[in-house]
Amino acid sequence: MPDGFKVLRVADMQHTGNGYLQRAHFQIGYKIKELEIGLPYAFVRATAEAKLLDDDTHQLITQQSRDFFVFRKDNNDWKIFRYMFNHVKVK
């Protein structure tokens, strides 16, 4: 796990499908910095800003990260093949 993130336990995972993202008011936006297409793959370098409600403090938290996506074309559809992020910064 990245620094500052808690490890998810089984009980935490069981609640993720029960509306966690709605309860946390989760929102995320991406800004594309670079896009390279070389069929059947596309590479996207982006930055993201995510907002969510902290379970413990009930405060809205804003986080920024650098993101990297690898898409693969499957028939006529682009699908996320790999994704990674780093340098999460809490504002």
Secondary structure as GFF3:
##gff-version 3
##sequence-region A 1 91
A	DSSP	alpha_helix	10	16	.	.	.	ID=ss1
A	DSSP	alpha_helix	20	23	.	.	.	ID=ss2
A	DSSP	beta_strand	27	38	.	.	.	ID=ss3
A	DSSP	beta_strand	41	53	.	.	.	ID=ss4
A	DSSP	beta_strand	60	74	.	.	.	ID=ss5
A	DSSP	beta_strand	77	90	.	.	.	ID=ss6
###
